[in-house]
Amino acid sequence: MTGTESSSKGKARGYAKLALVFAGILILYLAGQGICTAASQALSLQAAPLYLTNSLAFGALTILAYKKLFHKAPSWCTCARGLIVSAVFSAAAIAFLDAFYALHFCRAFPSNAVTQLLMAAAAGIGEEVLFRGFLFDYISKKASLLRGLIVISVVFGCAHLLNAISGQTVTALYIFNCMTAGFFLCVLYYEYGLVPALIYHISWNAIFNGGNTVESKPLTGIILVIAGLAILLIEEKIKRRPSAITDTKEQIR
């Protein structure tokens, strides 16, 4: 067997392991959601606490798997720069979209604000570790940055078709905007590491809870793509440094 053939087989095994991890976690999450729905209907329980428990378990499971397969976080300086970039972009984008579409996000917190924030955090952590920490990290290393950005953006967007199960209105524009959000989050992860992507995703979920506000507006996807490309260009031309992506342990290769 030549070195090229051995490398190809090793890469194929790595992709297979990654796919199994992804499929296993996703199946467990969906099974948990189904159990929560059945329990709330059969026992006349409130669904929100059950869904929150399942989301927290999903987040914890993905974090444990992530720690098993990855190591080496980016420097605090890199994380801080990423947090500043994502915070500035978030404030500007929210203010613009709020004014342009008269959505009025900035008002009093709802009575269930704590539950809403916990749900946003649990879903954000689980999705970031799974889609960026596992899938994008591996594909962008083993294939290319461009392929990783395209594949994970599409997969992330299509995964939100599952929101239709909970009764949310899912349109083609909504899925496209989820794809562009996936692209922007991949850029944040690639340039600054997992923490800025986590913070941005949790903030997005908490502010735009429901999926039928800014995520269904035409300008959202355009803004996210432009911002992601701008960050890539700025970091490439000014910083000239290696990616903040974590190193992968040998067992996933």
ZAKOLLUM-16551 format. One record per residue: x, y, z of N, C-alpha, C in turn; residue in three letters. Coordinates in steps of 0.001 Angstrom, whole numbers, plus 500000, padded with zeros to 6 digits. Example, Ala and Ser with C-alpha at 12.3 -4.5 7.8 and 13.67 -1.06 7.14 Angstrom:
BEGIN
    n.c1    n.c2    n.c3   ca.c1   ca.c2   ca.c3    c.c1    c.c2    c.c3  selo
  513190  494310  507800  512300  495500  507800  513200  496700  507800   Ala
  512850  497750  507080  513670  498940  507140  512900  500030  507870   Ser
This chain:
BEGIN
    n.c1    n.c2    n.c3   ca.c1   ca.c2   ca.c3    c.c1    c.c2    c.c3  selo
  500848  498806  500000  500000  500000  500000  500883  501243  500000   Met
  500632  502159  499101  501425  503373  499014  501034  504342  500120   Thr
  501891  505375  500298  501610  506385  501310  500337  507147  501019   Gly
  500092  507384  499727  498880  508119  499338  497626  507330  499674   Thr
  497663  506001  499376  496505  505153  499669  496260  505072  501169   Glu
  497354  504957  501940  497226  504890  503392  496630  506178  503950   Ser
  497097  507313  503399  496569  508607  503841  495095  508751  503510   Ser
  494702  508285  502321  493297  508374  501902  492402  507527  502797   Ser
  492885  506304  503125  492091  505437  503991  491987  506012  505398   Lys
  493093  506606  505869  493060  507226  507187  492093  508393  507234   Gly
  492083  509175  506156  491161  510311  506080  489718  509827  506034   Lys
  489477  508752  505280  488122  508198  505189  487651  507699  506549   Ala
  488548  507033  507293  488181  506563  508632  487879  507738  509549   Arg
  488665  508811  509396  488423  510000  510214  487059  510600  509944   Gly
  486708  510710  508657  485387  511238  508295  484278  510332  508820   Tyr
  484504  509021  508758  483495  508074  509236  483274  508231  510739   Ala
  484367  508371  511504  484242  508573  512947  483507  509869  513251   Lys
  483851  510908  512508  483208  512201  512717  481715  512116  512424   Leu
  481370  511428  511335  479960  511274  510969  479203  510489  512038   Ala
  479842  509465  512605  479194  508673  513644  478953  509495  514901   Leu
  479945  510305  515279  479775  511172  516450  478625  512143  516224   Val
  478621  512782  515055  477573  513748  514719  476201  513082  514721   Phe
  476094  511942  514035  474812  511245  513940  474341  510765  515308   Ala
  475273  510251  516113  474901  509752  517432  474351  510839  518332   Gly
  475045  511981  518377  474586  513086  519222  473256  513631  518724   Ile
  473122  513757  517408  471881  514282  516835  470703  513349  517116   Leu
  470918  512047  516976  469847  511073  517238  469419  511125  518704   Ile
  470397  511214  519613  470071  511296  521032  469281  512560  521348   Leu
  469670  513669  520708  468957  514931  520940  467514  514844  520445   Tyr
  467327  514331  519223  465978  514216  518664  465127  513238  519474   Leu
  465749  512154  519934  465020  511204  520776  464585  511870  522077   Ala
  465473  512681  522638  465132  513411  523858  463985  514376  523647   Gly
  464001  515076  522504  462903  515997  522194  461583  515242  522062   Gln
  461627  514079  521424  460414  513276  521286  459882  512801  522629   Gly
  460790  512370  523494  460384  511922  524830  459778  513077  525625   Ile
  460401  514259  525516  459884  515436  526224  458481  515796  525741   Cys
  458273  515750  524434  456953  516062  523873  455908  515064  524350   Thr
  456253  513777  524301  455314  512738  524731  454995  512862  526220   Ala
  456026  513147  527027  455816  513267  528470  454944  514465  528816   Ala
  455177  515582  528137  454386  516785  528421  452919  516585  528060   Ser
  452659  515821  527007  451279  515574  526587  450602  514514  527453   Gln
  451335  513457  527770  450743  512355  528537  450534  512714  530006   Ala
  451462  513485  530570  451407  513805  531997  450941  515227  532274   Leu
  450572  515952  531209  450103  517345  531340  451142  518222  532036   Ser
  452396  518057  531638  453487  518848  532197  453822  520002  531264   Leu
  454442  521039  531833  454904  522146  531007  456071  521669  530153   Gln
  456031  521996  528870  457048  521489  527945  458381  522212  528088   Ala
  458360  523517  528405  459592  524318  528420  460669  523745  529338   Ala
  460364  523398  530616  461420  522831  531472  461984  521517  530934   Pro
  461127  520711  530303  461595  519440  529744  462532  519674  528566   Leu
  462147  520599  527677  463005  520922  526537  464325  521530  527008   Tyr
  464262  522350  528056  465476  522952  528601  466417  521873  529122   Leu
  465868  520895  529842  466688  519799  530359  467355  519028  529223   Thr
  466595  518751  528181  467153  518026  527036  468240  518843  526343   Asn
  468029  520158  526212  469025  521021  525573  470302  521090  526398   Ser
  470156  521160  527731  471333  521181  528599  472100  519863  528503   Leu
  471371  518757  528444  472028  517454  528287  472747  517369  526947   Ala
  472117  517910  525895  472731  517949  524564  474025  518752  524595   Phe
  473984  519926  525249  475185  520748  525352  476286  520058  526132   Gly
  475921  519419  527256  476917  518728  528074  477546  517564  527318   Ala
  476734  516817  526584  477241  515669  525825  478223  516102  524745   Leu
  477902  517165  524021  478801  517622  522965  480098  518172  523540   Thr
  480021  518832  524696  481237  519345  525330  482139  518193  525765   Ile
  481567  517153  526350  482359  515990  526760  483031  515331  525561   Leu
  482288  515189  524472  482869  514592  523271  483959  515486  522698   Ala
  483737  516782  522745  484720  517742  522233  486022  517657  523028   Tyr
  485912  517607  524351  487108  517528  525191  487850  516216  524973   Lys
  487119  515178  524599  487746  513879  524350  488569  513899  523068   Lys
  488129  514674  522077  488745  514626  520757  489679  515791  520457   Leu
  489546  516897  521199  490316  518090  520857  491075  518627  522064   Phe
  492081  519433  521775  492833  520117  522815  493421  521391  522231   His
  494095  522172  523078  494746  523425  522691  493750  524498  522250   Lys
  493400  525343  523187  492535  526480  522866  493399  527637  522387   Ala
  492846  528575  521624  493606  529745  521195  493936  530639  522381   Pro
  494851  531576  522192  495287  532447  523277  494156  533361  523734   Ser
  494301  533882  524969  493303  534814  525490  493253  536079  524656   Trp
  494389  536481  524117  494433  537678  523270  493580  537476  522016   Cys
  493709  536304  521415  492913  535996  520225  491428  535962  520553   Thr
  491079  535324  521685  489673  535273  522100  489129  536673  522353   Cys
  489933  537502  523025  489481  538859  523337  489229  539655  522068   Ala
  490135  539529  521107  489940  540248  519844  488677  539757  519137   Arg
  488453  538452  519164  487245  537909  518555  485984  538384  519245   Gly
  486020  538470  520581  484856  538956  521320  484555  540409  520983   Leu
  485606  541209  520852  485413  542623  520504  484815  542749  519109   Ile
  485377  541994  518160  484870  542045  516781  483410  541618  516724   Val
  483077  540495  517375  481700  540000  517330  480748  540927  518076   Ser
  481216  541551  519181  480357  542475  519929  480053  543724  519116   Ala
  481085  544281  518472  480885  545477  517645  479953  545168  516481   Val
  480195  544036  515822  479328  543662  514702  477898  543441  515177   Phe
  477726  542741  516306  476387  542449  516808  475617  543730  517091   Ser
  476263  544661  517799  475589  545910  518148  475182  546685  516898   Ala
  476096  546755  515928  475800  547499  514700  474690  546829  513895   Ala
  474774  545504  513754  473775  544778  512964  472398  544839  513603   Ala
  472338  544658  514931  471054  544691  515628  470420  546069  515524   Ile
  471237  547114  515742  470709  548477  515663  470184  548783  514264   Ala
  470936  548362  513243  470515  548640  511863  469236  547891  511510   Phe
  469221  546576  511779  468052  545773  511431  466823  546193  512228   Leu
  467041  546558  513497  465929  546995  514335  465302  548268  513783   Asp
  466156  549209  513361  465646  550469  512816  465047  550271  511426   Ala
  465706  549465  510589  465260  549296  509199  463909  548588  509126   Phe
  463754  547543  509953  462513  546763  509915  461540  547120  511046   Tyr
  461920  548094  511900  461070  548506  513029  460633  547296  513859   Ala
  461614  546483  514253  461314  545249  514977  461218  545455  516489   Leu
  461861  546519  517004  461777  546880  518423  462237  545740  519337   His
  463475  545303  519130  464020  544257  519989  464299  544773  521399   Phe
  464810  546001  521475  465306  546538  522742  464140  547045  523589   Cys
  463479  546146  524267  462396  546505  525168  462540  545680  526441   Arg
  461582  545773  527345  461689  545089  528631  461810  543579  528436   Ala
  462583  542960  529325  462739  541510  529243  461400  540819  529511   Phe
  461123  539732  528818  459887  538996  529077  459935  538306  530429   Pro
  458786  537856  530899  458711  537231  532216  459514  535936  532285   Ser
  459693  535277  531143  460448  534016  531111  461866  534237  530602   Asn
  462448  535398  530917  463762  535761  530378  464845  534774  530798   Ala
  464797  534298  532051  465832  533380  532537  465770  532059  531768   Val
  464567  531524  531626  464411  530282  530863  464840  530472  529418   Thr
  464472  531613  528842  464835  531906  527454  466344  531969  527291   Gln
  467031  532601  528255  468486  532712  528184  469147  531350  528340   Leu
  468628  530525  529254  469188  529188  529442  469003  528329  528197   Leu
  467837  528426  527576  467592  527686  526335  468553  528146  525245   Met
  468748  529467  525151  469654  530019  524141  471077  529531  524371   Ala
  471495  529503  525649  472853  529068  525974  473044  527586  525683   Ala
  472073  526769  526087  472198  525323  525883  472262  524975  524405   Ala
  471354  525553  523622  471350  525272  522180  472602  525817  521512   Ala
  473012  527036  521894  474190  527652  521289  475457  526859  521553   Gly
  475626  526415  522794  476820  525644  523144  476849  524326  522379   Ile
  475730  523618  522406  475688  522329  521718  475944  522450  520230   Gly
  475297  523426  519583  475446  523590  518134  476851  524041  517760   Glu
  477439  524945  518540  478785  525422  518207  479827  524327  518349   Glu
  479769  523594  519445  480737  522511  519634  480578  521458  518543   Val
  479334  521150  518195  479081  520104  517208  479437  520552  515790   Leu
  478892  521699  515364  479072  522124  513969  480430  522772  513725   Phe
  480877  523641  514638  482167  524294  514435  483298  523477  515051   Arg
  483145  523080  516331  484221  522381  517024  484564  521034  516419   Gly
  483548  520278  516006  483774  518970  515387  483904  519075  513867   Phe
  482781  519387  513227  482678  519232  511775  483537  520223  511008   Leu
  483372  521512  511277  484136  522505  510526  485628  522387  510804   Phe
  485972  522179  512063  487382  522036  512432  488041  520926  511622   Asp
  487381  519783  511558  487975  518623  510893  488017  518794  509378   Tyr
  486899  519208  508778  486837  519318  507318  487775  520397  506805   Ile
  487845  521535  507499  488717  522616  507036  490184  522223  507115   Ser
  490529  521321  508028  491911  520846  508128  492210  519764  507099   Lys
  491313  518818  506969  491562  517677  506100  491303  517985  504630   Lys
  490424  518942  504350  490125  519294  502954  490667  520688  502667   Ala
  489857  521711  502930  490284  523094  502728  489338  524011  503476   Ser
  489780  525247  503699  488935  526228  504378  487658  526472  503588   Leu
  487790  526646  502275  486622  526926  501442  485608  525790  501520   Leu
  486094  524560  501422  485174  523421  501482  484503  523339  502847   Arg
  485274  523587  503894  484697  523566  505231  483615  524615  505407   Gly
  483876  525830  504910  482887  526907  505017  481601  526553  504282   Leu
  481736  526035  503063  480554  525727  502246  479764  524564  502843   Ile
  480462  523471  503148  479778  522267  503628  479060  522528  504948   Val
  479748  523121  505905  479147  523307  507225  478060  524369  507201   Ile
  478213  525394  506368  477146  526394  506245  475863  525749  505740   Ser
  475994  524892  504722  474815  524217  504160  474217  523234  505169   Val
  475066  522442  505810  474580  521467  506792  473899  522174  507964   Val
  474506  523262  508431  473942  524014  509554  472577  524592  509192   Phe
  472472  525143  507987  471192  525692  507553  470128  524621  507422   Gly
  470480  523509  506782  469509  522426  506578  469083  521791  507900   Cys
  469982  521789  508883  469629  521222  510189  468477  521983  510834   Ala
  468329  523255  510482  467247  524054  511059  465884  523738  510445   His
  465855  522856  509454  464567  522343  508981  463844  521589  510093   Leu
  464627  521076  511046  464040  520339  512166  463182  521232  513049   Leu
  463360  522558  512961  462536  523462  513764  461065  523374  513394   Asn
  460795  522874  512186  459393  522720  511777  458667  521712  512660   Ala
  459424  520790  513269  458811  519784  514144  458135  520446  515337   Ile
  458751  521535  515840  458196  522229  517004  457110  523226  516628   Ser
  456749  523279  515345  455676  524169  514915  456132  525506  514378   Gly
  457451  525731  514324  457959  527003  513808  457798  527064  512292   Gln
  457476  528248  511794  457370  528438  510350  458765  528436  509732   Thr
  459009  527526  508817  460320  527384  508181  460172  527679  506695   Val
  460801  528761  506246  460748  529156  504842  462121  528999  504207   Thr
  462167  529111  502883  463449  529024  502168  464373  530155  502593   Ala
  463817  531356  502804  464632  532494  503232  465194  532262  504625   Leu
  464401  531689  505503  464865  531376  506855  466036  530396  506809   Tyr
  465933  529345  506005  467015  528367  505890  468258  529010  505288   Ile
  468073  529859  504263  469217  530546  503662  469922  531423  504691   Phe
  469158  532157  505490  469765  533015  506505  470467  532199  507579   Asn
  469943  531013  507883  470639  530126  508817  471966  529648  508223   Cys
  471983  529418  506911  473233  529050  506242  474254  530180  506335   Met
  473813  531412  506111  474737  532546  506194  475194  532765  507632   Thr
  474310  532505  508596  474718  532580  509999  475777  531522  510290   Ala
  475591  530321  509721  476594  529275  509872  477930  529674  509277   Gly
  477889  530354  508128  479111  530846  507497  479824  531842  508406   Phe
  479081  532801  508947  479689  533817  509808  480270  533189  511071   Phe
  479566  532240  511663  480059  531576  512863  481306  530745  512568   Leu
  481368  530134  511387  482581  529413  510983  483770  530365  510878   Cys
  483530  531548  510337  484597  532546  510222  485079  532961  511606   Val
  484142  533231  512522  484531  533588  513888  485360  532477  514517   Leu
  484935  531239  514331  485666  530112  514904  487049  529977  514280   Tyr
  487125  530113  512974  488398  529954  512272  489409  531010  512697   Tyr
  488961  532244  512837  489881  533336  513137  490150  533517  514626   Glu
  489142  533247  515480  489269  533613  516890  489045  532469  517869   Tyr
  488628  531306  517397  488405  530191  518291  486948  530013  518689   Gly
  486710  529068  519586  485349  528657  519922  484602  529667  520785   Leu
  485293  530322  521716  484606  531194  522680  483850  532341  522012   Val
  484465  533130  521110  483696  534196  520452  482497  533674  519666   Pro
  482660  532526  518997  481533  531939  518264  480418  531535  519220   Ala
  480781  530989  520375  479790  530621  521382  479019  531837  521879   Leu
  479750  532881  522252  479116  534087  522790  478181  534698  521764   Ile
  478630  534773  520516  477796  535364  519475  476534  534528  519252   Tyr
  476683  533212  519198  475541  532328  518940  474525  532404  520079   His
  475003  532387  521312  474094  532478  522460  473357  533812  522454   Ile
  474082  534897  522161  473457  536223  522111  472403  536281  521015   Ser
  472736  535717  519863  471790  535693  518733  470507  534953  519124   Trp
  470669  533768  519739  469505  532979  520143  468650  533712  521176   Asn
  469316  534386  522124  468577  535065  523189  467812  536276  522669   Ala
  468431  537047  521765  467811  538280  521269  466749  537983  520231   Ile
  467060  537055  519324  466154  536773  518211  465377  535481  518446   Phe
  464962  535252  519676  464240  534029  520012  462946  533927  519209   Asn
  462726  532753  518605  461491  532528  517860  461721  532280  516398   Gly
  462794  532842  515838  463164  532537  514466  462344  533219  513399   Gly
  461345  534043  513773  460485  534665  512771  460676  536175  512707   Asn
  461780  536681  513228  462039  538115  513191  463144  538389  512187   Thr
  464340  538633  512703  465438  539004  511817  465887  537836  510943   Val
  465679  536610  511390  466116  535449  510615  465276  535233  509363   Glu
  464169  535943  509258  463317  535824  508072  463323  537090  507230   Ser
  464349  537933  507425  464459  539173  506666  465559  539053  505610   Lys
  465345  539595  504414  466313  539441  503310  467696  540006  503609   Pro
  467767  541129  504321  469063  541773  504542  469960  540998  505500   Leu
  469376  540157  506330  470162  539457  507347  471279  538626  506735   Thr
  470942  537794  505767  471946  536946  505133  473026  537740  504431   Gly
  472633  538820  503762  473606  539662  503057  474602  540261  504036   Ile
  474101  540781  505157  474967  541395  506161  475928  540373  506750   Ile
  475441  539172  507040  476291  538140  507634  477406  537708  506686   Leu
  477088  537545  505411  478107  537145  504432  479152  538242  504270   Val
  478706  539486  504142  479644  540603  503982  480552  540714  505201   Ile
  479980  540591  506393  480781  540683  507620  481797  539549  507699   Ala
  481378  538334  507348  482300  537202  507380  483456  537362  506413   Gly
  483153  537786  505188  484206  538007  504192  485137  539129  504621   Leu
  484582  540178  505226  485409  541298  505683  486390  540848  506758   Ala
  485926  540029  507692  486807  539527  508747  487925  538672  508158   Ile
  487590  537795  507225  488613  536960  506582  489667  537805  505883   Leu
  489236  538818  505145  490171  539672  504413  491045  540482  505358   Leu
  490437  541044  506390  491200  541860  507340  492243  541020  508060   Ile
  491836  539850  508538  492777  538998  509259  493887  538483  508347   Glu
  493553  538218  507093  494551  537721  506151  495575  538788  505813   Glu
  495129  540008  505616  496020  541072  505160  496780  541745  506297   Lys
  496156  541855  507472  496779  542610  508555  497499  541707  509550   Ile
  496857  540652  509974  497420  539845  511049  498478  538866  510564   Lys
  498228  538215  509426  499191  537259  508876  499626  536235  509919   Arg
  498677  535538  510480  498979  534581  511546  498235  533278  511293   Arg
  498625  532193  511994  497934  530914  511824  496504  530984  512348   Pro
  495696  530039  511918  494315  529961  512387  494271  529621  513868   Ser
  493199  530049  514522  492998  529729  515934  492332  528381  516129   Ala
  492109  527654  515044  491441  526353  515148  492247  525416  516035   Ile
  491556  524666  516867  492212  523741  517779  492840  522586  517026   Thr
  493863  522016  517619  494498  520839  517035  493668  519600  517339   Asp
  493695  518653  516420  492916  517430  516562  493814  516301  517042   Thr
  493317  515524  517971  494100  514409  518486  494201  513296  517453   Lys
  495139  512415  517696  495430  511374  516714  494263  510405  516514   Glu
  493445  510190  517577  492434  509148  517432  491342  509506  516442   Gln
  491201  510773  516063  490161  511125  515099  490698  511093  513679   Ile
  491996  510955  513518  492607  510961  512188  492513  509588  511551   Arg
